């Protein structure tokens, strides 16, 4: 039996965040999602509709920890139907790194006194 090897460069972190997505370079919102976890390389989400794998998206992440949405470009790497009308998907950022997600990692640095 093969063991599962985690090849992640960035640690996976869990947080409450939601958001929406559009097709790359298009402002029309296609859908909203609930975030499950994130890392410097991408996010895992639950959504009410299927998104074509390989599709390039502009993603906006919203959290009570930040005042403005965090915007990132990502590609749909995988998805699976959880139940009728609910999909889970993995999105990979085009520019991996935690710099853009720093407000979620260390929100205390972004709170006003």
C-alpha positions in Angstrom: 0.0 0.0 0.0 1.4 3.4 -1.0 1.7 6.1 1.6 0.5 9.6 0.7 3.4 12.0 0.4 2.6 15.7 1.0 4.6 17.7 -1.5 3.3 21.1 -0.4 5.8 23.9 -0.2 3.5 26.0 2.0 1.7 24.9 5.1 -2.1 24.6 4.8 -4.0 27.0 7.1 -7.6 26.9 8.1 -9.6 30.2 8.4 -13.0 31.6 7.9 -13.2 33.3 4.5 -15.6 33.6 1.7 -15.3 35.2 -1.7 -16.3 35.3 -5.3 -14.7 34.6 -8.7 -14.8 35.9 -12.2 -13.2 34.7 -15.4 -9.7 36.1 -15.8 -9.9 39.7 -16.9 -13.7 39.8 -16.8 -15.6 41.7 -14.1 -18.9 39.7 -14.2 -19.1 37.6 -11.0 -19.7 34.0 -11.9 -20.2 32.6 -8.4 -19.4 32.8 -4.7 -17.6 30.3 -2.4 -16.9 29.4 1.1 -13.3 28.9 1.8 -12.1 25.7 3.6 -8.3 26.3 3.8 -5.5 28.2 2.1 -1.8 28.1 1.7 0.7 30.2 -0.2 0.1 28.2 -3.3 -3.7 28.1 -3.4 -7.1 27.6 -1.7 -9.7 24.9 -1.3 -13.3 26.0 -1.6 -16.9 24.9 -1.6 -19.1 26.4 -4.3 -22.7 26.1 -5.6 -21.7 25.5 -9.2 -19.1 23.5 -11.1 -16.1 25.5 -12.6 -14.3 24.0 -15.6 -10.9 22.6 -14.6 -8.0 24.5 -16.1 -10.0 27.7 -16.1 -8.2 30.9 -15.2 -10.0 32.9 -12.6 -9.7 36.2 -10.7 -10.5 35.4 -7.1 -11.5 37.9 -4.3 -11.1 36.6 -0.7 -13.1 38.2 2.1 -12.5 37.8 5.8 -13.6 39.6 8.9 -9.9 40.0 9.6 -9.3 42.3 6.6 -11.0 45.5 5.5 -10.5 45.0 1.8 -10.9 41.8 -0.3 -7.6 40.0 -1.1 -7.4 39.6 -4.9 -5.5 36.9 -6.6 -5.4 35.0 -10.0 -5.8 31.3 -9.8 -6.4 28.2 -11.9 -8.9 25.4 -11.1 -6.8 22.3 -10.6 -9.3 19.8 -9.4 -12.9 19.6 -8.3 -15.5 17.0 -7.2 -19.2 17.0 -6.6 -19.9 16.8 -2.9 -23.7 16.5 -3.2 -26.2 17.7 -5.8 -25.5 21.4 -6.3 -22.3 21.5 -4.1 -18.8 21.4 -5.5 -15.4 21.4 -3.9 -12.5 22.7 -5.8 -8.8 23.3 -5.5 -7.4 26.5 -6.9 -3.7 27.1 -7.5 -2.4 30.7 -7.4 -0.5 31.8 -10.5 2.0 33.7 -8.2 2.5 31.5 -5.1 3.6 33.1 -1.9 2.2 34.2 1.4 2.7 37.9 0.9 -0.7 38.4 -0.6 -2.3 36.4 2.2 -0.4 37.9 5.0 -3.5 39.7 6.4 -5.1 36.3 7.0 -2.0 34.9 8.6 -1.2 37.9 10.8 -4.4 40.0 11.1 -3.2 41.8 14.2 -0.8 43.7 11.9 -3.7 45.1 9.9 -6.1 46.1 12.7 -6.5 49.7 13.6 -6.1 50.8 17.3 
